[in-house]
Amino acid sequence: MRTDLRRESRESALPRLTEAFQILGRLQRPRGIAAVGWALGQLLMTAGNTGQGRQVLGDALAAAEKIGWTDQAQRISQNLDSPAGGNEER
């Protein structure tokens, strides 16, 4: 998916990430929720959808913490703690 985000425009990545995030949520796949949620949350924040981006990042953080993915949880938490939600990729 990261390759897709680099090759494709934000407009085409957003619906793909949204669909993947929804599917992973229905399947209750925390690793996928954490990974896709981080990318989707950042994309939403960059697009100006701060509220929705923060909600997705919050879900991603909960999923990362649930599976003990501490590095990812720290990255997501830093994004949530930054003033604009953190658009930077680490």
KARA-V755188 format. One record per helix or strand of 2 or more residues. SS is the DSSP state (H for helix, E for strand). FROM is the first residue (numbers start at 1). TO is the last residue. If there is no record, write none. Layout:
ss=SS from=FROM to=TO
ss=SS from=FROM to=TO
This chain:
ss=H from=2 to=7
ss=H from=10 to=27
ss=H from=30 to=46
ss=H from=50 to=66
ss=H from=70 to=81
